[in-house]
Amino acid sequence: MGVVNADEILDRATNESNRIIATAREILNLILNLSQHYVNQLTNIYEDFIMDLERDVLDIDSYIKDIYELEKDIQIDIGLLEEILKEKNRELVTIAEKINVNWDDSATSLFLNLPTLLKRIGCRLGRPDVVILGIALGHAYGGAIRESFCALLASAAAGRGRWRYVAEIGRRCLQTDLETEVKVICGLAKLVEEYKLDVLGGLSDALEDVRRE
């Protein structure tokens, strides 16, 4: 990937955050929507979750049980990601140009770095929901559909300031403290930017280097 001007990329990416977030959501939906059968079930779960979230009457156990049951029949492979990359290629190239990503095969580079870019944008904007969306997309890339969908629900809850639901989803479905994880991610991102560690490689590489220390 070579040396990157991370400050410029992140500045431009922050300015293009709405478009990047929307594209990331589209990619995540394409990964989760593996067939019409699963599309319907996942859509129903998500829509019911949002309605209950707005009414503040969530039964987290029920939603997690539904996701666990659905996960048993879902599989993902690298071929699906390649198909999605082809489908979203034009949009990814346009975004890459706007944020000055000029690596070889910019669409693929942006696609692979999108989970980390979402986290970095979310940290800069003070939006934990975007950071958690990055976590969800990262899980999806790894084929962890249950974890991805749970993180997507947690992102929706965080976006509405319903942190007790975020905590429950994190603990029961992801076995993690999501609020703490967001703080750690943003703390690491701040260190990476302060010490210019992004120049050592790509955005993802720099964060991983810090995590390993």
MIDOSE-1310 file (N, C-alpha, C; in nm, 2 decimals, decimal comma, always signed):
residues 213
mgvv	+0,08/-0,12/+0,00/+0,00/+0,00/+0,00/+0,09/+0,13/+0,00; +0,20/+0,11/+0,06/+0,30/+0,23/+0,06/+0,26/+0,33/+0,16; +0,34/+0,44/+0,15/+0,32/+0,55/+0,24/+0,19/+0,62/+0,21; +0,11/+0,66/+0,32/-0,01/+0,73/+0,30/-0,01/+0,86/+0,37
nade	-0,08/+0,96/+0,31/-0,10/+1,08/+0,38/-0,22/+1,07/+0,47; -0,21/+1,01/+0,59/-0,32/+0,97/+0,67/-0,40/+1,09/+0,71; -0,34/+1,20/+0,75/-0,41/+1,32/+0,79/-0,50/+1,37/+0,69; -0,45/+1,38/+0,56/-0,53/+1,43/+0,46/-0,65/+1,34/+0,43
ildr	-0,62/+1,20/+0,42/-0,72/+1,11/+0,40/-0,83/+1,11/+0,50; -0,79/+1,12/+0,63/-0,89/+1,12/+0,74/-0,97/+1,26/+0,74; -0,90/+1,37/+0,71/-0,97/+1,49/+0,70/-1,08/+1,49/+0,59; -1,04/+1,44/+0,47/-1,13/+1,43/+0,36/-1,24/+1,33/+0,39
atne	-1,20/+1,22/+0,45/-1,30/+1,11/+0,48/-1,40/+1,16/+0,58; -1,36/+1,24/+0,68/-1,45/+1,30/+0,77/-1,55/+1,39/+0,70; -1,51/+1,47/+0,61/-1,59/+1,56/+0,53/-1,69/+1,48/+0,44; -1,65/+1,36/+0,40/-1,73/+1,27/+0,32/-1,80/+1,17/+0,40
snri	-1,81/+1,19/+0,53/-1,86/+1,08/+0,63/-2,00/+1,03/+0,59; -2,09/+1,12/+0,56/-2,22/+1,07/+0,53/-2,22/+0,97/+0,41; -2,15/+1,00/+0,31/-2,14/+0,91/+0,19/-2,07/+0,78/+0,23; -1,96/+0,79/+0,30/-1,89/+0,67/+0,34/-1,97/+0,58/+0,43
iata	-2,04/+0,64/+0,53/-2,13/+0,56/+0,62/-2,24/+0,49/+0,54; -2,30/+0,57/+0,45/-2,41/+0,51/+0,37/-2,36/+0,39/+0,29; -2,25/+0,41/+0,22/-2,19/+0,30/+0,14/-2,16/+0,18/+0,23; -2,10/+0,21/+0,35/-2,07/+0,10/+0,44/-2,19/+0,02/+0,48
reil	-2,30/+0,09/+0,51/-2,43/+0,03/+0,54/-2,48/-0,06/+0,42; -2,47/-0,01/+0,30/-2,51/-0,08/+0,19/-2,43/-0,21/+0,17; -2,30/-0,20/+0,19/-2,21/-0,32/+0,18/-2,25/-0,42/+0,29; -2,27/-0,37/+0,41/-2,30/-0,46/+0,52/-2,44/-0,53/+0,50
nlil	-2,53/-0,45/+0,44/-2,66/-0,51/+0,41/-2,65/-0,62/+0,31; -2,56/-0,59/+0,21/-2,54/-0,69/+0,10/-2,48/-0,82/+0,16; -2,39/-0,81/+0,25/-2,33/-0,93/+0,31/-2,43/-1,00/+0,39; -2,51/-0,93/+0,47/-2,61/-0,99/+0,56/-2,73/-1,05/+0,48
nlsq	-2,76/-0,99/+0,37/-2,88/-1,04/+0,29/-2,83/-1,14/+0,19; -2,80/-1,26/+0,24/-2,75/-1,37/+0,16/-2,85/-1,44/+0,07; -2,97/-1,44/+0,10/-3,08/-1,49/+0,02/-3,21/-1,42/+0,06; -3,31/-1,44/-0,03/-3,43/-1,37/+0,00/-3,49/-1,42/+0,14
hyvn	-3,47/-1,55/+0,17/-3,52/-1,60/+0,29/-3,46/-1,53/+0,41; -3,32/-1,51/+0,41/-3,26/-1,44/+0,52/-3,28/-1,29/+0,52; -3,30/-1,24/+0,39/-3,33/-1,10/+0,38/-3,46/-1,07/+0,46; -3,56/-1,15/+0,44/-3,69/-1,12/+0,51/-3,67/-1,13/+0,66
qltn	-3,60/-1,24/+0,70/-3,59/-1,26/+0,85/-3,51/-1,15/+0,91; -3,39/-1,12/+0,85/-3,31/-1,02/+0,91/-3,38/-0,88/+0,91; -3,45/-0,85/+0,80/-3,52/-0,72/+0,79/-3,63/-0,72/+0,90; -3,70/-0,83/+0,92/-3,80/-0,83/+1,02/-3,74/-0,81/+1,16
iyed	-3,63/-0,88/+1,19/-3,57/-0,86/+1,32/-3,52/-0,72/+1,34; -3,46/-0,66/+1,24/-3,41/-0,52/+1,25/-3,52/-0,42/+1,26; -3,63/-0,44/+1,18/-3,74/-0,34/+1,19/-3,81/-0,35/+1,33; -3,83/-0,48/+1,38/-3,89/-0,49/+1,51/-3,80/-0,44/+1,62
fimd	-3,67/-0,46/+1,60/-3,58/-0,40/+1,70/-3,59/-0,25/+1,71; -3,59/-0,18/+1,59/-3,59/-0,04/+1,59/-3,73/+0,01/+1,65; -3,84/-0,06/+1,62/-3,97/-0,02/+1,68/-3,96/-0,03/+1,83; -3,91/-0,14/+1,88/-3,91/-0,16/+2,02/-3,81/-0,07/+2,09
lerd	-3,70/-0,04/+2,02/-3,60/+0,06/+2,07/-3,66/+0,19/+2,08; -3,74/+0,24/+1,98/-3,80/+0,37/+1,99/-3,90/+0,38/+2,11; -3,97/+0,26/+2,13/-4,07/+0,26/+2,24/-4,00/+0,23/+2,38; -3,87/+0,20/+2,37/-3,79/+0,16/+2,50/-3,85/+0,04/+2,57
vldi	-3,89/-0,06/+2,49/-3,95/-0,18/+2,55/-3,87/-0,31/+2,49; -3,74/-0,30/+2,48/-3,67/-0,41/+2,42/-3,66/-0,53/+2,51; -3,68/-0,65/+2,45/-3,64/-0,77/+2,52/-3,52/-0,83/+2,45; -3,40/-0,79/+2,50/-3,28/-0,83/+2,43/-3,26/-0,98/+2,42
dsyi	-3,30/-1,05/+2,52/-3,29/-1,20/+2,51/-3,36/-1,26/+2,39; -3,48/-1,21/+2,36/-3,56/-1,26/+2,25/-3,49/-1,23/+2,12; -3,43/-1,11/+2,10/-3,36/-1,08/+1,98/-3,24/-1,16/+1,96; -3,16/-1,18/+2,07/-3,04/-1,25/+2,06/-3,07/-1,40/+2,02
kdiy	-3,17/-1,45/+2,08/-3,22/-1,59/+2,05/-3,25/-1,61/+1,91; -3,32/-1,51/+1,85/-3,36/-1,52/+1,71/-3,23/-1,51/+1,62; -3,14/-1,43/+1,66/-3,01/-1,42/+1,58/-2,93/-1,54/+1,58; -2,92/-1,60/+1,70/-2,85/-1,73/+1,72/-2,91/-1,84/+1,63
elek	-3,05/-1,85/+1,63/-3,12/-1,95/+1,55/-3,09/-1,93/+1,40; -3,10/-1,80/+1,36/-3,08/-1,77/+1,22/-2,93/-1,80/+1,17; -2,84/-1,78/+1,26/-2,70/-1,79/+1,23/-2,66/-1,94/+1,19; -2,74/-2,03/+1,25/-2,71/-2,17/+1,22/-2,71/-2,21/+1,07
diqi	-2,79/-2,14/+1,00/-2,81/-2,17/+0,86/-2,74/-2,08/+0,76; -2,67/-1,98/+0,81/-2,60/-1,88/+0,73/-2,45/-1,91/+0,71; -2,41/-1,90/+0,59/-2,27/-1,92/+0,56/-2,22/-1,81/+0,47; -2,10/-1,78/+0,47/-2,04/-1,67/+0,38/-1,91/-1,72/+0,33
digl	-1,87/-1,68/+0,21/-1,74/-1,72/+0,16/-1,68/-1,60/+0,09; -1,56/-1,61/+0,05/-1,48/-1,50/-0,01/-1,55/-1,46/-0,15; -1,61/-1,55/-0,21/-1,68/-1,52/-0,34/-1,78/-1,41/-0,33; -1,86/-1,42/-0,21/-1,96/-1,31/-0,19/-1,90/-1,18/-0,18
leei	-1,78/-1,17/-0,11/-1,72/-1,04/-0,09/-1,67/-0,99/-0,23; -1,62/-1,08/-0,31/-1,57/-1,04/-0,44/-1,69/-0,98/-0,53; -1,80/-1,05/-0,52/-1,92/-1,00/-0,59/-1,97/-0,86/-0,54; -1,96/-0,84/-0,41/-2,00/-0,71/-0,36/-1,90/-0,61/-0,40
lkek	-1,78/-0,64/-0,40/-1,67/-0,54/-0,44/-1,70/-0,50/-0,59; -1,73/-0,59/-0,67/-1,76/-0,56/-0,81/-1,89/-0,47/-0,82; -1,99/-0,50/-0,74/-2,11/-0,43/-0,75/-2,09/-0,28/-0,70; -2,01/-0,26/-0,60/-1,99/-0,13/-0,54/-1,86/-0,06/-0,59
nrel	-1,80/-0,12/-0,69/-1,67/-0,07/-0,74/-1,68/+0,08/-0,78; -1,78/+0,12/-0,85/-1,79/+0,25/-0,90/-1,80/+0,35/-0,78; -1,88/+0,32/-0,69/-1,90/+0,41/-0,57/-1,77/+0,42/-0,49; -1,71/+0,30/-0,47/-1,58/+0,30/-0,40/-1,47/+0,38/-0,47
vtia	-1,46/+0,37/-0,60/-1,37/+0,45/-0,67/-1,39/+0,60/-0,66; -1,52/+0,64/-0,66/-1,56/+0,78/-0,65/-1,52/+0,83/-0,51; -1,55/+0,75/-0,41/-1,51/+0,79/-0,27/-1,36/+0,80/-0,25; -1,29/+0,70/-0,31/-1,14/+0,70/-0,30/-1,08/+0,82/-0,36
ekin	-1,14/+0,87/-0,47/-1,09/+0,99/-0,54/-1,11/+1,11/-0,45; -1,23/+1,12/-0,39/-1,26/+1,23/-0,31/-1,18/+1,24/-0,18; -1,14/+1,13/-0,13/-1,06/+1,14/+0,00/-0,91/+1,12/-0,03; -0,87/+1,11/-0,16/-0,73/+1,11/-0,20/-0,67/+0,98/-0,17
vnwd	-0,74/+0,87/-0,18/-0,68/+0,73/-0,17/-0,63/+0,70/-0,31; -0,50/+0,70/-0,33/-0,44/+0,68/-0,46/-0,35/+0,56/-0,47; -0,38/+0,46/-0,38/-0,31/+0,33/-0,39/-0,35/+0,26/-0,51; -0,27/+0,15/-0,54/-0,30/+0,07/-0,65/-0,44/+0,00/-0,62
dsat	-0,52/-0,01/-0,72/-0,66/-0,06/-0,70/-0,73/+0,00/-0,58; -0,76/+0,13/-0,60/-0,81/+0,21/-0,49/-0,94/+0,15/-0,43; -1,02/+0,10/-0,52/-1,15/+0,05/-0,47/-1,13/-0,07/-0,38; -1,04/-0,16/-0,41/-1,02/-0,28/-0,33/-0,95/-0,23/-0,19
slfl	-0,86/-0,14/-0,20/-0,79/-0,09/-0,08/-0,89/-0,02/+0,01; -0,98/+0,06/-0,04/-1,08/+0,13/+0,04/-1,18/+0,02/+0,10; -1,22/-0,07/+0,02/-1,31/-0,18/+0,06/-1,25/-0,25/+0,18; -1,13/-0,29/+0,17/-1,06/-0,37/+0,28/-1,04/-0,29/+0,40
nlpt	-1,01/-0,16/+0,39/-0,99/-0,07/+0,50/-1,11/+0,00/+0,55; -1,23/-0,03/+0,49/-1,35/+0,04/+0,53/-1,39/+0,02/+0,68; -1,38/-0,10/+0,74/-1,41/-0,11/+0,88/-1,33/-0,02/+0,97; -1,19/-0,01/+0,94/-1,11/+0,07/+1,02/-1,13/+0,22/+0,99
llkr	-1,16/+0,26/+0,87/-1,19/+0,39/+0,83/-1,32/+0,44/+0,90; -1,42/+0,36/+0,91/-1,54/+0,39/+0,99/-1,51/+0,42/+1,13; -1,42/+0,34/+1,19/-1,39/+0,36/+1,33/-1,32/+0,49/+1,35; -1,22/+0,52/+1,26/-1,15/+0,64/+1,27/-1,24/+0,77/+1,25
igcr	-1,33/+0,76/+1,15/-1,42/+0,87/+1,13/-1,52/+0,88/+1,25; -1,57/+0,77/+1,30/-1,65/+0,77/+1,42/-1,58/+0,84/+1,54; -1,46/+0,81/+1,56/-1,38/+0,87/+1,67/-1,37/+1,02/+1,65; -1,34/+1,06/+1,53/-1,32/+1,20/+1,50/-1,45/+1,28/+1,52
lgrp	-1,56/+1,22/+1,48/-1,69/+1,29/+1,49/-1,75/+1,28/+1,62; -1,69/+1,20/+1,71/-1,76/+1,17/+1,84/-1,88/+1,09/+1,83; -1,89/+1,00/+1,73/-2,00/+0,92/+1,71/-1,97/+0,77/+1,73; -2,00/+0,72/+1,85/-1,98/+0,58/+1,89/-2,06/+0,48/+1,79
dvvi	-2,17/+0,53/+1,75/-2,25/+0,44/+1,66/-2,18/+0,41/+1,53; -2,10/+0,50/+1,48/-2,02/+0,48/+1,36/-1,90/+0,39/+1,39; -1,84/+0,40/+1,50/-1,73/+0,31/+1,55/-1,79/+0,17/+1,55; -1,91/+0,15/+1,61/-1,96/+0,02/+1,63/-2,01/-0,03/+1,49
lgia	-2,05/+0,05/+1,40/-2,08/+0,01/+1,26/-1,95/-0,05/+1,20; -1,84/+0,02/+1,23/-1,71/-0,04/+1,18/-1,68/-0,18/+1,23; -1,71/-0,19/+1,36/-1,70/-0,33/+1,42/-1,79/-0,43/+1,35; -1,91/-0,39/+1,33/-2,01/-0,48/+1,26/-1,96/-0,52/+1,12
lgha	-1,91/-0,42/+1,05/-1,86/-0,45/+0,91/-1,73/-0,54/+0,92; -1,65/-0,52/+1,02/-1,53/-0,61/+1,03/-1,57/-0,75/+1,06; -1,67/-0,77/+1,15/-1,72/-0,90/+1,17/-1,78/-0,97/+1,05; -1,85/-0,88/+0,97/-1,91/-0,94/+0,85/-1,81/-0,98/+0,75
ygga	-1,70/-0,91/+0,73/-1,59/-0,94/+0,65/-1,53/-1,08/+0,69; -1,53/-1,11/+0,82/-1,48/-1,23/+0,87/-1,57/-1,35/+0,87; -1,70/-1,32/+0,82/-1,80/-1,43/+0,81/-1,87/-1,45/+0,94; -1,85/-1,36/+1,04/-1,92/-1,38/+1,17/-2,05/-1,30/+1,16
ires	-2,15/-1,37/+1,11/-2,28/-1,30/+1,08/-2,35/-1,26/+1,21; -2,35/-1,36/+1,30/-2,42/-1,32/+1,43/-2,36/-1,20/+1,50; -2,23/-1,20/+1,51/-2,16/-1,09/+1,57/-2,18/-0,96/+1,49; -2,18/-0,97/+1,36/-2,20/-0,85/+1,28/-2,34/-0,80/+1,30
fcal	-2,44/-0,88/+1,30/-2,58/-0,83/+1,31/-2,61/-0,78/+1,45; -2,55/-0,84/+1,55/-2,56/-0,79/+1,69/-2,50/-0,65/+1,70; -2,38/-0,64/+1,64/-2,31/-0,51/+1,64/-2,39/-0,40/+1,56; -2,46/-0,44/+1,46/-2,54/-0,35/+1,38/-2,66/-0,30/+1,47
lasa	-2,72/-0,39/+1,54/-2,83/-0,35/+1,64/-2,77/-0,26/+1,74; -2,65/-0,29/+1,79/-2,59/-0,21/+1,90/-2,56/-0,07/+1,84; -2,52/-0,06/+1,72/-2,49/+0,07/+1,65/-2,62/+0,15/+1,65; -2,73/+0,09/+1,61/-2,86/+0,16/+1,61/-2,90/+0,21/+1,75
aagr	-2,87/+0,13/+1,85/-2,90/+0,17/+1,99/-2,81/+0,29/+2,03; -2,68/+0,28/+2,00/-2,59/+0,38/+2,03/-2,62/+0,51/+1,97; -2,67/+0,50/+1,84/-2,71/+0,62/+1,77/-2,82/+0,70/+1,83; -2,90/+0,63/+1,91/-3,02/+0,69/+1,98/-2,99/+0,71/+2,13
grwr	-2,86/+0,69/+2,17/-2,82/+0,71/+2,31/-2,87/+0,61/+2,41; -2,91/+0,49/+2,36/-2,97/+0,39/+2,45/-2,86/+0,30/+2,49; -2,77/+0,34/+2,58/-2,65/+0,27/+2,61/-2,67/+0,15/+2,70; -2,78/+0,14/+2,77/-2,81/+0,02/+2,85/-2,83/-0,10/+2,75
yvae	-2,90/-0,07/+2,64/-2,92/-0,18/+2,54/-2,79/-0,21/+2,47; -2,71/-0,11/+2,44/-2,58/-0,14/+2,38/-2,50/-0,23/+2,47; -2,50/-0,20/+2,60/-2,43/-0,28/+2,70/-2,48/-0,43/+2,70; -2,61/-0,44/+2,70/-2,67/-0,58/+2,70/-2,64/-0,66/+2,58
igrr	-2,65/-0,59/+2,46/-2,61/-0,66/+2,34/-2,47/-0,70/+2,34; -2,38/-0,61/+2,38/-2,24/-0,64/+2,39/-2,21/-0,76/+2,48; -2,27/-0,75/+2,59/-2,24/-0,86/+2,69/-2,30/-0,99/+2,65; -2,42/-1,00/+2,60/-2,49/-1,12/+2,58/-2,46/-1,18/+2,44
clqt	-2,44/-1,10/+2,35/-2,42/-1,15/+2,21/-2,28/-1,14/+2,16; -2,20/-1,04/+2,21/-2,06/-1,03/+2,16/-1,96/-1,06/+2,27; -2,00/-1,08/+2,39/-1,92/-1,11/+2,50/-1,81/-1,01/+2,52; -1,85/-0,88/+2,51/-1,76/-0,77/+2,52/-1,83/-0,65/+2,58
dlet	-1,76/-0,56/+2,64/-1,81/-0,43/+2,69/-1,79/-0,33/+2,57; -1,90/-0,31/+2,49/-1,89/-0,23/+2,37/-1,85/-0,08/+2,40; -1,90/-0,03/+2,51/-1,87/+0,11/+2,54/-1,72/+0,12/+2,57; -1,66/+0,03/+2,64/-1,52/+0,03/+2,67/-1,44/+0,00/+2,54
evkv	-1,49/-0,09/+2,46/-1,42/-0,12/+2,33/-1,41/+0,01/+2,25; -1,52/+0,08/+2,24/-1,52/+0,21/+2,16/-1,42/+0,30/+2,22; -1,41/+0,32/+2,35/-1,31/+0,41/+2,41/-1,17/+0,37/+2,38; -1,15/+0,23/+2,39/-1,01/+0,18/+2,36/-0,97/+0,21/+2,21
icgl	-1,07/+0,18/+2,12/-1,04/+0,21/+1,98/-1,01/+0,35/+1,95; -1,09/+0,44/+2,01/-1,07/+0,58/+1,99/-0,94/+0,63/+2,06; -0,91/+0,57/+2,17/-0,78/+0,60/+2,24/-0,66/+0,56/+2,15; -0,67/+0,45/+2,10/-0,56/+0,40/+2,01/-0,55/+0,49/+1,88
aklv	-0,67/+0,52/+1,83/-0,67/+0,61/+1,71/-0,61/+0,74/+1,74; -0,63/+0,80/+1,86/-0,57/+0,93/+1,89/-0,42/+0,91/+1,90; -0,37/+0,80/+1,96/-0,23/+0,78/+1,97/-0,17/+0,77/+1,83; -0,23/+0,69/+1,74/-0,19/+0,67/+1,60/-0,17/+0,81/+1,53
eeyk	-0,27/+0,90/+1,55/-0,27/+1,03/+1,49/-0,16/+1,12/+1,55; -0,15/+1,12/+1,68/-0,06/+1,20/+1,75/+0,09/+1,17/+1,72; +0,12/+1,04/+1,70/+0,25/+0,99/+1,68/+0,28/+0,96/+1,53; +0,18/+0,99/+1,45/+0,20/+0,98/+1,30/+0,23/+0,83/+1,26
ldvl	+0,17/+0,74/+1,33/+0,20/+0,60/+1,30/+0,14/+0,55/+1,17; +0,04/+0,62/+1,12/-0,02/+0,58/+0,99/+0,08/+0,58/+0,87; +0,19/+0,66/+0,88/+0,29/+0,67/+0,77/+0,36/+0,54/+0,76; +0,35/+0,45/+0,86/+0,42/+0,32/+0,85/+0,35/+0,22/+0,76
ggls	+0,23/+0,25/+0,73/+0,15/+0,16/+0,65/+0,01/+0,21/+0,63; -0,08/+0,12/+0,60/-0,22/+0,16/+0,59/-0,28/+0,19/+0,72; -0,40/+0,24/+0,72/-0,48/+0,27/+0,84/-0,49/+0,15/+0,93; -0,53/+0,04/+0,87/-0,55/-0,08/+0,95/-0,42/-0,13/+1,00
dale	-0,31/-0,13/+0,92/-0,18/-0,18/+0,97/-0,14/-0,10/+1,09; -0,15/+0,03/+1,09/-0,11/+0,12/+1,20/-0,18/+0,08/+1,33; -0,31/+0,07/+1,32/-0,39/+0,03/+1,44/-0,35/-0,10/+1,49; -0,33/-0,20/+1,40/-0,29/-0,33/+1,45/-0,15/-0,33/+1,51
dvrr	-0,06/-0,25/+1,46/+0,08/-0,24/+1,52/+0,06/-0,19/+1,66; -0,02/-0,09/+1,69/-0,04/-0,04/+1,82/-0,10/-0,14/+1,91; -0,20/-0,22/+1,86/-0,27/-0,32/+1,94/-0,17/-0,42/+1,99; -0,07/-0,45/+1,90/+0,02/-0,56/+1,94/+0,13/-0,52/+2,04
e	+0,14/-0,39/+2,06/+0,25/-0,34/+2,15/+0,22/-0,37/+2,29
